[in-house]
Amino acid sequence: MASKYAFTQSLKEVRFLFCHTGEASAATRTFLTRAYPTMKKNNPYTPILMREAAGTLPKIYARYDFGKEKSQSLEGLSDKQIEEAVTTLVKNEI
């Protein structure tokens, strides 16, 4: 699992947006509770931001070199599917 969260060098920031009480964000909250410590341990100098706001649909943003961003909706995904989506974003280079 450790190598799964070793971010690419061009990744500058990862942002998770989700609702702190909404049912649509439940899998995202579960994923972050489980995976955040591992991601932070493997990438201590890369900011991993968690933005909670009422009524927000779950989404992830990855910011790379030169301000390029990619995002993906996490709405309706299971914990495992969220893990795959995050892994794809943090390993990709733009």
N, CA, C and O atoms as a CHARMM CRD file, in Angstrom:
* protein
*
  376
    1    1 MET  N      0.81100  -1.19100   0.00000 PROA 1      0.00000
    2    1 MET  CA     0.00000   0.00000   0.00000 PROA 1      0.00000
    3    1 MET  C      0.85600   1.25800   0.00000 PROA 1      0.00000
    4    1 MET  O      0.42800   2.29600  -0.50400 PROA 1      0.00000
    5    2 ALA  N      2.05000   1.18000   0.55300 PROA 2      0.00000
    6    2 ALA  CA     2.88900   2.36500   0.67500 PROA 2      0.00000
    7    2 ALA  C      3.25000   2.94500  -0.68400 PROA 2      0.00000
    8    2 ALA  O      3.17000   4.15900  -0.87200 PROA 2      0.00000
    9    3 SER  N      3.64300   2.10800  -1.63200 PROA 3      0.00000
   10    3 SER  CA     4.04400   2.62600  -2.94400 PROA 3      0.00000
   11    3 SER  C      2.84900   3.17200  -3.72400 PROA 3      0.00000
   12    3 SER  O      3.01900   3.97900  -4.63800 PROA 3      0.00000
   13    4 LYS  N      1.65900   2.74200  -3.37200 PROA 4      0.00000
   14    4 LYS  CA     0.45700   3.21400  -4.03900 PROA 4      0.00000
   15    4 LYS  C      0.27700   4.72000  -3.85100 PROA 4      0.00000
   16    4 LYS  O     -0.27700   5.39600  -4.71800 PROA 4      0.00000
   17    5 TYR  N      0.74100   5.23400  -2.73100 PROA 5      0.00000
   18    5 TYR  CA     0.56000   6.64800  -2.41600 PROA 5      0.00000
   19    5 TYR  C      1.84400   7.46000  -2.50100 PROA 5      0.00000
   20    5 TYR  O      1.91700   8.56000  -1.95300 PROA 5      0.00000
   21    6 ALA  N      2.85500   6.93500  -3.17800 PROA 6      0.00000
   22    6 ALA  CA     4.05700   7.72200  -3.43400 PROA 6      0.00000
   23    6 ALA  C      3.74900   8.61800  -4.62800 PROA 6      0.00000
   24    6 ALA  O      3.64100   8.14600  -5.76000 PROA 6      0.00000
   25    7 PHE  N      3.61100   9.91000  -4.36500 PROA 7      0.00000
   26    7 PHE  CA     3.18000  10.85000  -5.39100 PROA 7      0.00000
   27    7 PHE  C      4.27600  11.10000  -6.42100 PROA 7      0.00000
   28    7 PHE  O      5.46400  10.96400  -6.12900 PROA 7      0.00000
   29    8 THR  N      3.85600  11.46800  -7.63200 PROA 8      0.00000
   30    8 THR  CA     4.78700  11.85700  -8.68300 PROA 8      0.00000
   31    8 THR  C      5.45600  13.17800  -8.29400 PROA 8      0.00000
   32    8 THR  O      4.87600  13.97000  -7.55300 PROA 8      0.00000
   33    9 GLN  N      6.66000  13.41400  -8.78500 PROA 9      0.00000
   34    9 GLN  CA     7.41000  14.61900  -8.42600 PROA 9      0.00000
   35    9 GLN  C      6.72300  15.89700  -8.87500 PROA 9      0.00000
   36    9 GLN  O      6.86800  16.93300  -8.22700 PROA 9      0.00000
   37   10 SER  N      5.97900  15.84400  -9.97300 PROA 10     0.00000
   38   10 SER  CA     5.35000  17.06100 -10.49200 PROA 10     0.00000
   39   10 SER  C      4.07900  17.44100  -9.72800 PROA 10     0.00000
   40   10 SER  O      3.53300  18.52200  -9.94600 PROA 10     0.00000
   41   11 LEU  N      3.60300  16.57600  -8.84300 PROA 11     0.00000
   42   11 LEU  CA     2.40000  16.87600  -8.05800 PROA 11     0.00000
   43   11 LEU  C      2.74400  17.85700  -6.94100 PROA 11     0.00000
   44   11 LEU  O      3.65000  17.61000  -6.14400 PROA 11     0.00000
   45   12 LYS  N      2.02000  18.96300  -6.88800 PROA 12     0.00000
   46   12 LYS  CA     2.30200  20.00700  -5.90200 PROA 12     0.00000
   47   12 LYS  C      1.27700  20.06900  -4.77900 PROA 12     0.00000
   48   12 LYS  O      1.58200  20.56400  -3.69400 PROA 12     0.00000
   49   13 GLU  N      0.04800  19.56800  -5.02600 PROA 13     0.00000
   50   13 GLU  CA    -1.00000  19.66700  -4.01200 PROA 13     0.00000
   51   13 GLU  C     -2.14100  18.71600  -4.36000 PROA 13     0.00000
   52   13 GLU  O     -2.45100  18.50200  -5.53200 PROA 13     0.00000
   53   14 VAL  N     -2.75700  18.15500  -3.33500 PROA 14     0.00000
   54   14 VAL  CA    -3.95800  17.33400  -3.49900 PROA 14     0.00000
   55   14 VAL  C     -5.03100  17.94000  -2.60500 PROA 14     0.00000
   56   14 VAL  O     -4.78400  18.21300  -1.43000 PROA 14     0.00000
   57   15 ARG  N     -6.23100  18.15100  -3.16200 PROA 15     0.00000
   58   15 ARG  CA    -7.33900  18.75600  -2.42200 PROA 15     0.00000
   59   15 ARG  C     -8.56100  17.86100  -2.49300 PROA 15     0.00000
   60   15 ARG  O     -8.97300  17.45100  -3.57900 PROA 15     0.00000
   61   16 PHE  N     -9.13900  17.55800  -1.35100 PROA 16     0.00000
   62   16 PHE  CA   -10.38200  16.80400  -1.27200 PROA 16     0.00000
   63   16 PHE  C    -11.47800  17.75700  -0.82700 PROA 16     0.00000
   64   16 PHE  O    -11.32900  18.45100   0.18000 PROA 16     0.00000
   65   17 LEU  N    -12.57400  17.79700  -1.56600 PROA 17     0.00000
   66   17 LEU  CA   -13.74200  18.57600  -1.17900 PROA 17     0.00000
   67   17 LEU  C    -14.86100  17.59400  -0.87700 PROA 17     0.00000
   68   17 LEU  O    -15.10000  16.66800  -1.65200 PROA 17     0.00000
   69   18 PHE  N    -15.55300  17.78900   0.25100 PROA 18     0.00000
   70   18 PHE  CA   -16.63900  16.89500   0.60900 PROA 18     0.00000
   71   18 PHE  C    -17.47900  17.51800   1.70900 PROA 18     0.00000
   72   18 PHE  O    -17.06900  18.48600   2.35000 PROA 18     0.00000
   73   19 CYS  N    -18.65500  16.95300   1.91700 PROA 19     0.00000
   74   19 CYS  CA   -19.56400  17.40100   2.97300 PROA 19     0.00000
   75   19 CYS  C    -19.25100  16.61200   4.24000 PROA 19     0.00000
   76   19 CYS  O    -19.04100  15.40000   4.18500 PROA 19     0.00000
   77   20 HSD  N    -19.22000  17.29000   5.36700 PROA 20     0.00000
   78   20 HSD  CA   -18.86900  16.61600   6.61200 PROA 20     0.00000
   79   20 HSD  C    -20.01000  15.78700   7.19200 PROA 20     0.00000
   80   20 HSD  O    -19.78900  15.00900   8.12000 PROA 20     0.00000
   81   21 THR  N    -21.23200  15.93700   6.66400 PROA 21     0.00000
   82   21 THR  CA   -22.35200  15.13900   7.17800 PROA 21     0.00000
   83   21 THR  C    -23.12300  14.40700   6.08500 PROA 21     0.00000
   84   21 THR  O    -23.86600  13.47500   6.39300 PROA 21     0.00000
   85   22 GLY  N    -22.97600  14.78600   4.84700 PROA 22     0.00000
   86   22 GLY  CA   -23.77400  14.23500   3.75400 PROA 22     0.00000
   87   22 GLY  C    -23.49000  12.77400   3.45500 PROA 22     0.00000
   88   22 GLY  O    -22.35700  12.30600   3.56800 PROA 22     0.00000
   89   23 GLU  N    -24.53200  12.07200   3.07600 PROA 23     0.00000
   90   23 GLU  CA   -24.41900  10.64700   2.74200 PROA 23     0.00000
   91   23 GLU  C    -23.56000  10.43700   1.48600 PROA 23     0.00000
   92   23 GLU  O    -22.85600   9.43300   1.37900 PROA 23     0.00000
   93   24 ALA  N    -23.61800  11.37000   0.54600 PROA 24     0.00000
   94   24 ALA  CA   -22.84400  11.24500  -0.69600 PROA 24     0.00000
   95   24 ALA  C    -21.34200  11.27400  -0.43900 PROA 24     0.00000
   96   24 ALA  O    -20.56300  10.77400  -1.25100 PROA 24     0.00000
   97   25 SER  N    -20.93300  11.85400   0.68300 PROA 25     0.00000
   98   25 SER  CA   -19.51200  11.96800   1.01000 PROA 25     0.00000
   99   25 SER  C    -19.03300  10.91200   2.01300 PROA 25     0.00000
  100   25 SER  O    -17.87500  10.94100   2.43000 PROA 25     0.00000
  101   26 ALA  N    -19.88900  10.00200   2.39400 PROA 26     0.00000
  102   26 ALA  CA   -19.53500   9.00600   3.41600 PROA 26     0.00000
  103   26 ALA  C    -18.32200   8.16800   3.01600 PROA 26     0.00000
  104   26 ALA  O    -17.42500   7.95500   3.83200 PROA 26     0.00000
  105   27 ALA  N    -18.28400   7.69300   1.77600 PROA 27     0.00000
  106   27 ALA  CA   -17.15800   6.86800   1.32400 PROA 27     0.00000
  107   27 ALA  C    -15.87000   7.68400   1.28000 PROA 27     0.00000
  108   27 ALA  O    -14.79500   7.15800   1.56800 PROA 27     0.00000
  109   28 THR  N    -15.96700   8.95500   0.92600 PROA 28     0.00000
  110   28 THR  CA   -14.78600   9.82800   0.90000 PROA 28     0.00000
  111   28 THR  C    -14.24100  10.02000   2.30700 PROA 28     0.00000
  112   28 THR  O    -13.02900   9.96800   2.51500 PROA 28     0.00000
  113   29 ARG  N    -15.12000  10.24200   3.27000 PROA 29     0.00000
  114   29 ARG  CA   -14.67900  10.39800   4.65600 PROA 29     0.00000
  115   29 ARG  C    -14.01500   9.11700   5.16600 PROA 29     0.00000
  116   29 ARG  O    -12.98900   9.16900   5.84500 PROA 29     0.00000
  117   30 THR  N    -14.60600   7.97500   4.83600 PROA 30     0.00000
  118   30 THR  CA   -14.03900   6.68300   5.23700 PROA 30     0.00000
  119   30 THR  C    -12.65800   6.48700   4.62100 PROA 30     0.00000
  120   30 THR  O    -11.72000   6.07100   5.30100 PROA 30     0.00000
  121   31 PHE  N    -12.54200   6.78900   3.33600 PROA 31     0.00000
  122   31 PHE  CA   -11.26400   6.65100   2.64200 PROA 31     0.00000
  123   31 PHE  C    -10.19800   7.53400   3.29600 PROA 31     0.00000
  124   31 PHE  O     -9.08800   7.07200   3.56100 PROA 31     0.00000
  125   32 LEU  N    -10.53100   8.79500   3.55600 PROA 32     0.00000
  126   32 LEU  CA    -9.54900   9.71600   4.13200 PROA 32     0.00000
  127   32 LEU  C     -9.14700   9.31200   5.55000 PROA 32     0.00000
  128   32 LEU  O     -7.98500   9.45200   5.93200 PROA 32     0.00000
  129   33 THR  N    -10.09600   8.81700   6.31800 PROA 33     0.00000
  130   33 THR  CA    -9.78100   8.35400   7.66600 PROA 33     0.00000
  131   33 THR  C     -8.77100   7.21500   7.62000 PROA 33     0.00000
  132   33 THR  O     -7.87100   7.13400   8.45600 PROA 33     0.00000
  133   34 ARG  N     -8.92700   6.34600   6.64000 PROA 34     0.00000
  134   34 ARG  CA    -8.04900   5.18900   6.51200 PROA 34     0.00000
  135   34 ARG  C     -6.72400   5.52400   5.82700 PROA 34     0.00000
  136   34 ARG  O     -5.67200   5.07500   6.28100 PROA 34     0.00000
  137   35 ALA  N     -6.75500   6.30400   4.74400 PROA 35     0.00000
  138   35 ALA  CA    -5.58300   6.45900   3.88600 PROA 35     0.00000
  139   35 ALA  C     -4.74700   7.71400   4.13500 PROA 35     0.00000
  140   35 ALA  O     -3.57800   7.75400   3.75200 PROA 35     0.00000
  141   36 TYR  N     -5.31900   8.73200   4.76500 PROA 36     0.00000
  142   36 TYR  CA    -4.56900   9.97600   4.95000 PROA 36     0.00000
  143   36 TYR  C     -3.23200   9.77600   5.67700 PROA 36     0.00000
  144   36 TYR  O     -2.22000  10.30100   5.21400 PROA 36     0.00000
  145   37 PRO  N     -3.18700   9.03900   6.79700 PROA 37     0.00000
  146   37 PRO  CA    -1.89500   8.87600   7.48300 PROA 37     0.00000
  147   37 PRO  C     -0.81000   8.27300   6.58300 PROA 37     0.00000
  148   37 PRO  O      0.34500   8.69300   6.63700 PROA 37     0.00000
  149   38 THR  N     -1.17700   7.30000   5.76600 PROA 38     0.00000
  150   38 THR  CA    -0.20900   6.67800   4.86200 PROA 38     0.00000
  151   38 THR  C      0.23700   7.64700   3.78100 PROA 38     0.00000
  152   38 THR  O      1.42500   7.73400   3.47100 PROA 38     0.00000
  153   39 MET  N     -0.72200   8.38200   3.20000 PROA 39     0.00000
  154   39 MET  CA    -0.36300   9.35100   2.15700 PROA 39     0.00000
  155   39 MET  C      0.58400  10.40800   2.72100 PROA 39     0.00000
  156   39 MET  O      1.57300  10.75900   2.07700 PROA 39     0.00000
  157   40 LYS  N      0.29200  10.91500   3.90700 PROA 40     0.00000
  158   40 LYS  CA     1.11000  11.97500   4.49200 PROA 40     0.00000
  159   40 LYS  C      2.48700  11.45400   4.89100 PROA 40     0.00000
  160   40 LYS  O      3.48800  12.15700   4.75400 PROA 40     0.00000
  161   41 LYS  N      2.53000  10.22800   5.38300 PROA 41     0.00000
  162   41 LYS  CA     3.81600   9.63300   5.76700 PROA 41     0.00000
  163   41 LYS  C      4.72900   9.48200   4.55800 PROA 41     0.00000
  164   41 LYS  O      5.93000   9.73200   4.65400 PROA 41     0.00000
  165   42 ASN  N      4.17000   9.07400   3.42200 PROA 42     0.00000
  166   42 ASN  CA     4.96400   8.86700   2.21400 PROA 42     0.00000
  167   42 ASN  C      5.26100  10.15400   1.45100 PROA 42     0.00000
  168   42 ASN  O      6.14700  10.17200   0.59600 PROA 42     0.00000
  169   43 ASN  N      4.53800  11.22300   1.74500 PROA 43     0.00000
  170   43 ASN  CA     4.69200  12.48900   1.03300 PROA 43     0.00000
  171   43 ASN  C      4.63400  13.65100   2.03600 PROA 43     0.00000
  172   43 ASN  O      3.70300  14.45500   1.99400 PROA 43     0.00000
  173   44 PRO  N      5.61300  13.74300   2.92600 PROA 44     0.00000
  174   44 PRO  CA     5.52100  14.72300   4.00800 PROA 44     0.00000
  175   44 PRO  C      5.55300  16.18300   3.55900 PROA 44     0.00000
  176   44 PRO  O      5.09400  17.05400   4.29800 PROA 44     0.00000
  177   45 TYR  N      6.07500  16.47200   2.38300 PROA 45     0.00000
  178   45 TYR  CA     6.20800  17.85800   1.93800 PROA 45     0.00000
  179   45 TYR  C      5.15200  18.27300   0.92200 PROA 45     0.00000
  180   45 TYR  O      5.15700  19.41700   0.46700 PROA 45     0.00000
  181   46 THR  N      4.25100  17.37200   0.55800 PROA 46     0.00000
  182   46 THR  CA     3.17900  17.70000  -0.37500 PROA 46     0.00000
  183   46 THR  C      1.90800  18.00100   0.42000 PROA 46     0.00000
  184   46 THR  O      1.45300  17.16500   1.20200 PROA 46     0.00000
  185   47 PRO  N      1.33400  19.19100   0.22400 PROA 47     0.00000
  186   47 PRO  CA     0.09000  19.51100   0.94700 PROA 47     0.00000
  187   47 PRO  C     -1.06400  18.60200   0.51500 PROA 47     0.00000
  188   47 PRO  O     -1.32000  18.43100  -0.67700 PROA 47     0.00000
  189   48 ILE  N     -1.74200  18.03100   1.48700 PROA 48     0.00000
  190   48 ILE  CA    -2.94700  17.25000   1.25300 PROA 48     0.00000
  191   48 ILE  C     -4.04900  17.97400   2.01800 PROA 48     0.00000
  192   48 ILE  O     -4.11100  17.90700   3.24600 PROA 48     0.00000
  193   49 LEU  N     -4.91300  18.66200   1.28800 PROA 49     0.00000
  194   49 LEU  CA    -5.91700  19.51600   1.90700 PROA 49     0.00000
  195   49 LEU  C     -7.27300  18.83100   1.92000 PROA 49     0.00000
  196   49 LEU  O     -7.65900  18.17600   0.95200 PROA 49     0.00000
  197   50 MET  N     -7.99300  18.98700   3.02300 PROA 50     0.00000
  198   50 MET  CA    -9.34300  18.45700   3.15100 PROA 50     0.00000
  199   50 MET  C    -10.27200  19.62600   3.42900 PROA 50     0.00000
  200   50 MET  O    -10.17300  20.27600   4.46900 PROA 50     0.00000
  201   51 ARG  N    -11.16600  19.88800   2.50400 PROA 51     0.00000
  202   51 ARG  CA   -12.09600  21.00800   2.61700 PROA 51     0.00000
  203   51 ARG  C    -13.50200  20.46400   2.82500 PROA 51     0.00000
  204   51 ARG  O    -14.07400  19.83300   1.93700 PROA 51     0.00000
  205   52 GLU  N    -14.04700  20.71600   4.00200 PROA 52     0.00000
  206   52 GLU  CA   -15.39800  20.26900   4.33700 PROA 52     0.00000
  207   52 GLU  C    -16.33900  21.46600   4.26700 PROA 52     0.00000
  208   52 GLU  O    -16.06000  22.52200   4.83500 PROA 52     0.00000
  209   53 ALA  N    -17.44400  21.29300   3.57300 PROA 53     0.00000
  210   53 ALA  CA   -18.46100  22.33900   3.49500 PROA 53     0.00000
  211   53 ALA  C    -19.81700  21.67100   3.31900 PROA 53     0.00000
  212   53 ALA  O    -19.95100  20.70000   2.57400 PROA 53     0.00000
  213   54 ALA  N    -20.80900  22.19500   4.00300 PROA 54     0.00000
  214   54 ALA  CA   -22.14500  21.61000   3.94800 PROA 54     0.00000
  215   54 ALA  C    -22.68000  21.60700   2.51900 PROA 54     0.00000
  216   54 ALA  O    -22.63500  22.62300   1.82600 PROA 54     0.00000
  217   55 GLY  N    -23.18200  20.46600   2.09400 PROA 55     0.00000
  218   55 GLY  CA   -23.80500  20.34200   0.79400 PROA 55     0.00000
  219   55 GLY  C    -22.84500  20.17500  -0.36700 PROA 55     0.00000
  220   55 GLY  O    -23.28300  20.14000  -1.51700 PROA 55     0.00000
  221   56 THR  N    -21.55100  20.07200  -0.10500 PROA 56     0.00000
  222   56 THR  CA   -20.56200  19.92600  -1.17100 PROA 56     0.00000
  223   56 THR  C    -20.49900  18.47300  -1.63800 PROA 56     0.00000
  224   56 THR  O    -20.45000  17.55300  -0.82200 PROA 56     0.00000
  225   57 LEU  N    -20.50100  18.27600  -2.94100 PROA 57     0.00000
  226   57 LEU  CA   -20.34400  16.93400  -3.49500 PROA 57     0.00000
  227   57 LEU  C    -18.86600  16.55400  -3.45400 PROA 57     0.00000
  228   57 LEU  O    -18.00700  17.41100  -3.66100 PROA 57     0.00000
  229   58 PRO  N    -18.55300  15.27900  -3.18800 PROA 58     0.00000
  230   58 PRO  CA   -17.15600  14.87100  -3.05900 PROA 58     0.00000
  231   58 PRO  C    -16.39900  14.96800  -4.38700 PROA 58     0.00000
  232   58 PRO  O    -16.88000  14.53100  -5.43200 PROA 58     0.00000
  233   59 LYS  N    -15.21600  15.54700  -4.31200 PROA 59     0.00000
  234   59 LYS  CA   -14.39400  15.74000  -5.50600 PROA 59     0.00000
  235   59 LYS  C    -12.93900  15.83200  -5.07200 PROA 59     0.00000
  236   59 LYS  O    -12.64000  16.26600  -3.95900 PROA 59     0.00000
  237   60 ILE  N    -12.03400  15.42000  -5.96100 PROA 60     0.00000
  238   60 ILE  CA   -10.60200  15.54000  -5.69800 PROA 60     0.00000
  239   60 ILE  C     -9.97700  16.40800  -6.78200 PROA 60     0.00000
  240   60 ILE  O    -10.33400  16.31400  -7.95700 PROA 60     0.00000
  241   61 TYR  N     -9.05200  17.24300  -6.37300 PROA 61     0.00000
  242   61 TYR  CA    -8.27300  18.07100  -7.29300 PROA 61     0.00000
  243   61 TYR  C     -6.80500  17.73900  -7.08600 PROA 61     0.00000
  244   61 TYR  O     -6.35400  17.58500  -5.95100 PROA 61     0.00000
  245   62 ALA  N     -6.06600  17.62900  -8.16700 PROA 62     0.00000
  246   62 ALA  CA    -4.62100  17.44300  -8.10500 PROA 62     0.00000
  247   62 ALA  C     -3.98600  18.59100  -8.88200 PROA 62     0.00000
  248   62 ALA  O     -4.29900  18.80400 -10.05300 PROA 62     0.00000
  249   63 ARG  N     -3.08400  19.33800  -8.21700 PROA 63     0.00000
  250   63 ARG  CA    -2.40100  20.45500  -8.87300 PROA 63     0.00000
  251   63 ARG  C     -0.95800  20.04600  -9.12200 PROA 63     0.00000
  252   63 ARG  O     -0.25900  19.57600  -8.22500 PROA 63     0.00000
  253   64 TYR  N     -0.53100  20.24000 -10.37500 PROA 64     0.00000
  254   64 TYR  CA     0.79600  19.83700 -10.81800 PROA 64     0.00000
  255   64 TYR  C      1.65900  21.07300 -11.09200 PROA 64     0.00000
  256   64 TYR  O      1.23600  22.20300 -10.84800 PROA 64     0.00000
  257   65 ASP  N      2.86400  20.84400 -11.59700 PROA 65     0.00000
  258   65 ASP  CA     3.75400  21.93700 -11.99900 PROA 65     0.00000
  259   65 ASP  C      3.04500  22.90700 -12.92400 PROA 65     0.00000
  260   65 ASP  O      2.14100  22.52800 -13.66900 PROA 65     0.00000
  261   66 PHE  N      3.46100  24.15100 -12.86900 PROA 66     0.00000
  262   66 PHE  CA     2.97100  25.21400 -13.74800 PROA 66     0.00000
  263   66 PHE  C      1.47200  25.47000 -13.59100 PROA 66     0.00000
  264   66 PHE  O      0.83100  25.96800 -14.51600 PROA 66     0.00000
  265   67 GLY  N      0.90700  25.13300 -12.42200 PROA 67     0.00000
  266   67 GLY  CA    -0.48100  25.44400 -12.12100 PROA 67     0.00000
  267   67 GLY  C     -1.51800  24.59600 -12.83100 PROA 67     0.00000
  268   67 GLY  O     -2.70600  24.91500 -12.77700 PROA 67     0.00000
  269   68 LYS  N     -1.11100  23.53300 -13.49000 PROA 68     0.00000
  270   68 LYS  CA    -2.07700  22.66200 -14.17600 PROA 68     0.00000
  271   68 LYS  C     -2.82000  21.83000 -13.13800 PROA 68     0.00000
  272   68 LYS  O     -2.23100  21.32100 -12.18500 PROA 68     0.00000
  273   69 GLU  N     -4.13500  21.70500 -13.34900 PROA 69     0.00000
  274   69 GLU  CA    -4.96500  20.95000 -12.41100 PROA 69     0.00000
  275   69 GLU  C     -5.79000  19.89500 -13.13400 PROA 69     0.00000
  276   69 GLU  O     -6.18300  20.06300 -14.28800 PROA 69     0.00000
  277   70 LYS  N     -6.03800  18.81300 -12.42500 PROA 70     0.00000
  278   70 LYS  CA    -6.97400  17.77400 -12.86300 PROA 70     0.00000
  279   70 LYS  C     -7.92800  17.55000 -11.70000 PROA 70     0.00000
  280   70 LYS  O     -7.54000  17.63900 -10.53500 PROA 70     0.00000
  281   71 SER  N     -9.18000  17.25800 -12.03100 PROA 71     0.00000
  282   71 SER  CA   -10.13700  16.96500 -10.97400 PROA 71     0.00000
  283   71 SER  C    -10.97800  15.76100 -11.37500 PROA 71     0.00000
  284   71 SER  O    -11.08700  15.41400 -12.55100 PROA 71     0.00000
  285   72 GLN  N    -11.56200  15.14400 -10.37200 PROA 72     0.00000
  286   72 GLN  CA   -12.43700  14.00300 -10.61800 PROA 72     0.00000
  287   72 GLN  C    -13.49100  13.96300  -9.52800 PROA 72     0.00000
  288   72 GLN  O    -13.18800  14.12800  -8.34600 PROA 72     0.00000
  289   73 SER  N    -14.71600  13.74300  -9.93300 PROA 73     0.00000
  290   73 SER  CA   -15.81000  13.61300  -8.98400 PROA 73     0.00000
  291   73 SER  C    -15.70700  12.25600  -8.28600 PROA 73     0.00000
  292   73 SER  O    -15.39600  11.24500  -8.91600 PROA 73     0.00000
  293   74 LEU  N    -15.96900  12.24800  -6.98700 PROA 74     0.00000
  294   74 LEU  CA   -15.95100  11.01200  -6.20900 PROA 74     0.00000
  295   74 LEU  C    -17.36000  10.59900  -5.79800 PROA 74     0.00000
  296   74 LEU  O    -17.54100   9.67100  -5.01000 PROA 74     0.00000
  297   75 GLU  N    -18.34300  11.29200  -6.33700 PROA 75     0.00000
  298   75 GLU  CA   -19.74500  11.03600  -5.98600 PROA 75     0.00000
  299   75 GLU  C    -20.16500   9.64800  -6.44500 PROA 75     0.00000
  300   75 GLU  O    -19.96500   9.27900  -7.60200 PROA 75     0.00000
  301   76 GLY  N    -20.74300   8.89100  -5.53800 PROA 76     0.00000
  302   76 GLY  CA   -21.26500   7.57100  -5.86500 PROA 76     0.00000
  303   76 GLY  C    -20.21800   6.47700  -5.92600 PROA 76     0.00000
  304   76 GLY  O    -20.55100   5.33500  -6.24300 PROA 76     0.00000
  305   77 LEU  N    -18.95500   6.78700  -5.63100 PROA 77     0.00000
  306   77 LEU  CA   -17.90300   5.77600  -5.68000 PROA 77     0.00000
  307   77 LEU  C    -17.74500   5.10400  -4.32300 PROA 77     0.00000
  308   77 LEU  O    -17.99900   5.71000  -3.28200 PROA 77     0.00000
  309   78 SER  N    -17.32200   3.84800  -4.35100 PROA 78     0.00000
  310   78 SER  CA   -17.04500   3.12600  -3.10700 PROA 78     0.00000
  311   78 SER  C    -15.64700   3.49400  -2.62300 PROA 78     0.00000
  312   78 SER  O    -14.89500   4.16800  -3.32700 PROA 78     0.00000
  313   79 ASP  N    -15.30800   3.05400  -1.43000 PROA 79     0.00000
  314   79 ASP  CA   -13.98400   3.30500  -0.86300 PROA 79     0.00000
  315   79 ASP  C    -12.88700   2.80800  -1.80600 PROA 79     0.00000
  316   79 ASP  O    -11.90300   3.51100  -2.03500 PROA 79     0.00000
  317   80 LYS  N    -13.05000   1.61800  -2.34500 PROA 80     0.00000
  318   80 LYS  CA   -12.04700   1.02100  -3.24400 PROA 80     0.00000
  319   80 LYS  C    -11.94100   1.81700  -4.54300 PROA 80     0.00000
  320   80 LYS  O    -10.83700   2.03100  -5.04400 PROA 80     0.00000
  321   81 GLN  N    -13.07200   2.25800  -5.09500 PROA 81     0.00000
  322   81 GLN  CA   -13.05900   3.04500  -6.32000 PROA 81     0.00000
  323   81 GLN  C    -12.40700   4.40900  -6.08800 PROA 81     0.00000
  324   81 GLN  O    -11.71800   4.92900  -6.96600 PROA 81     0.00000
  325   82 ILE  N    -12.62600   4.98100  -4.91200 PROA 82     0.00000
  326   82 ILE  CA   -11.98100   6.25300  -4.57600 PROA 82     0.00000
  327   82 ILE  C    -10.47200   6.05000  -4.51000 PROA 82     0.00000
  328   82 ILE  O     -9.70900   6.88500  -4.99500 PROA 82     0.00000
  329   83 GLU  N    -10.04800   4.96000  -3.92000 PROA 83     0.00000
  330   83 GLU  CA    -8.61800   4.65000  -3.84100 PROA 83     0.00000
  331   83 GLU  C     -8.00500   4.56500  -5.23600 PROA 83     0.00000
  332   83 GLU  O     -6.91700   5.09400  -5.46600 PROA 83     0.00000
  333   84 GLU  N     -8.68500   3.91000  -6.16000 PROA 84     0.00000
  334   84 GLU  CA    -8.18800   3.79900  -7.53300 PROA 84     0.00000
  335   84 GLU  C     -8.12700   5.16900  -8.21700 PROA 84     0.00000
  336   84 GLU  O     -7.16600   5.46500  -8.92700 PROA 84     0.00000
  337   85 ALA  N     -9.14800   6.00200  -8.00400 PROA 85     0.00000
  338   85 ALA  CA    -9.18200   7.33200  -8.61500 PROA 85     0.00000
  339   85 ALA  C     -8.03400   8.19800  -8.07600 PROA 85     0.00000
  340   85 ALA  O     -7.36500   8.89900  -8.83500 PROA 85     0.00000
  341   86 VAL  N     -7.82100   8.14100  -6.77000 PROA 86     0.00000
  342   86 VAL  CA    -6.74400   8.92500  -6.16500 PROA 86     0.00000
  343   86 VAL  C     -5.39600   8.44500  -6.65600 PROA 86     0.00000
  344   86 VAL  O     -4.54200   9.26000  -7.00400 PROA 86     0.00000
  345   87 THR  N     -5.18600   7.14500  -6.69200 PROA 87     0.00000
  346   87 THR  CA    -3.93600   6.58500  -7.16600 PROA 87     0.00000
  347   87 THR  C     -3.63400   7.02600  -8.59100 PROA 87     0.00000
  348   87 THR  O     -2.49800   7.37900  -8.90800 PROA 87     0.00000
  349   88 THR  N     -4.64300   7.00800  -9.44500 PROA 88     0.00000
  350   88 THR  CA    -4.46700   7.44500 -10.83500 PROA 88     0.00000
  351   88 THR  C     -4.04600   8.90900 -10.90100 PROA 88     0.00000
  352   88 THR  O     -3.13500   9.25300 -11.65400 PROA 88     0.00000
  353   89 LEU  N     -4.69500   9.77500 -10.12400 PROA 89     0.00000
  354   89 LEU  CA    -4.36400  11.20500 -10.16300 PROA 89     0.00000
  355   89 LEU  C     -2.98100  11.50300  -9.59900 PROA 89     0.00000
  356   89 LEU  O     -2.26800  12.33900 -10.15400 PROA 89     0.00000
  357   90 VAL  N     -2.58600  10.85400  -8.52900 PROA 90     0.00000
  358   90 VAL  CA    -1.31200  11.18800  -7.90200 PROA 90     0.00000
  359   90 VAL  C     -0.11100  10.56300  -8.61600 PROA 90     0.00000
  360   90 VAL  O      1.02900  10.97400  -8.39600 PROA 90     0.00000
  361   91 LYS  N     -0.36600   9.58300  -9.46100 PROA 91     0.00000
  362   91 LYS  CA     0.72100   8.94400 -10.21800 PROA 91     0.00000
  363   91 LYS  C      0.90200   9.57200 -11.60300 PROA 91     0.00000
  364   91 LYS  O      1.98700   9.48600 -12.17900 PROA 91     0.00000
  365   92 ASN  N     -0.13900  10.19900 -12.13900 PROA 92     0.00000
  366   92 ASN  CA    -0.07300  10.78700 -13.47600 PROA 92     0.00000
  367   92 ASN  C      0.80800  12.01500 -13.49900 PROA 92     0.00000
  368   92 ASN  O      0.87700  12.77300 -12.53200 PROA 92     0.00000
  369   93 GLU  N      1.47100  12.19500 -14.60800 PROA 93     0.00000
  370   93 GLU  CA     2.22200  13.41000 -14.84000 PROA 93     0.00000
  371   93 GLU  C      1.55200  14.12500 -16.01000 PROA 93     0.00000
  372   93 GLU  O      1.15800  13.50000 -16.99500 PROA 93     0.00000
  373   94 ILE  N      1.43300  15.43200 -15.88300 PROA 94     0.00000
  374   94 ILE  CA     0.80600  16.19200 -16.98100 PROA 94     0.00000
  375   94 ILE  C      1.88300  16.73000 -17.86700 PROA 94     0.00000
  376   94 ILE  O      1.59100  17.40200 -18.85600 PROA 94     0.00000
